[in-house]
Amino acid sequence: MMEAHMADVINLKRFKKRSEREQSAKLADANRARFGRTKAERALDENRKDRAGNLLDQHLLDQHKLDDGDAS
């Protein structure tokens, strides 16, 4: 004769929490892929932006020279 085995007892609250954590982890992974950048990447972008701003400022005419009437 075959013996009947009882199914494993499952704590539904634990199962629900584990399921929610897994879904949260999947969402976090998707957000990291979408928005995440490393600190080095952010610093590189900031340096590039600063350098571009400085190069642009070097090509500006001095406002005080225009106000003195030197351009006449």
C-alpha positions as CSV (number, residue, x, y, z in Angstrom):
1,M,0.0,0.0,0.0
2,M,1.0,3.6,-0.6
3,E,1.3,5.9,2.2
4,A,-0.4,9.3,2.0
5,H,2.0,12.2,2.7
6,M,0.9,15.4,4.1
7,A,1.8,18.5,2.2
8,D,4.3,20.9,3.7
9,V,2.8,23.6,5.9
10,I,3.2,27.0,4.4
11,N,3.1,30.2,6.4
12,L,1.0,32.4,4.1
13,K,2.2,35.6,5.7
14,R,5.8,34.6,5.1
15,F,5.0,33.6,1.5
16,K,3.3,36.9,0.9
17,K,6.2,38.9,2.3
18,R,8.7,36.9,0.3
19,S,6.6,37.5,-2.9
20,E,6.4,41.3,-2.2
21,R,10.2,41.4,-1.6
22,E,10.9,39.7,-4.9
23,Q,8.6,42.0,-6.8
24,S,10.2,45.0,-5.1
25,A,13.6,43.7,-6.0
26,K,12.6,43.3,-9.7
27,L,11.3,46.9,-9.7
28,A,14.5,48.2,-8.1
29,D,16.6,46.4,-10.7
30,A,14.5,47.9,-13.5
31,N,14.8,51.4,-11.9
32,R,18.6,51.0,-11.5
33,A,18.9,50.0,-15.2
34,R,16.7,52.9,-16.2
35,F,18.0,55.7,-13.9
36,G,21.1,54.5,-12.2
37,R,24.5,56.0,-12.9
38,T,27.6,55.5,-11.0
39,K,29.2,58.3,-9.0
40,A,32.1,58.3,-11.5
41,E,29.7,58.8,-14.4
42,R,27.9,61.7,-12.6
43,A,31.3,63.3,-11.8
44,L,32.4,63.0,-15.4
45,D,29.3,64.6,-16.7
46,E,29.6,67.4,-14.1
47,N,33.3,68.0,-15.1
48,R,32.3,68.1,-18.8
49,K,29.5,70.6,-18.1
50,D,31.9,72.8,-16.1
51,R,34.5,72.7,-18.8
52,A,32.0,73.6,-21.5
53,G,30.7,76.5,-19.4
54,N,34.3,77.7,-18.9
55,L,35.2,77.5,-22.5
56,L,32.0,79.4,-23.4
57,D,32.8,82.1,-20.8
58,Q,36.3,82.6,-22.3
59,H,34.6,83.7,-25.6
60,L,32.4,86.3,-24.0
61,L,33.1,90.0,-24.5
62,D,33.7,91.9,-21.3
63,Q,30.6,93.9,-20.5
64,H,32.6,96.8,-18.9
65,K,34.5,97.4,-22.1
66,L,31.2,97.9,-24.0
67,D,29.9,100.2,-21.3
68,D,33.0,102.5,-21.4
69,G,32.4,103.3,-25.1
70,D,35.5,101.6,-26.4
71,A,33.5,100.0,-29.2
72,S,32.7,103.3,-31.0
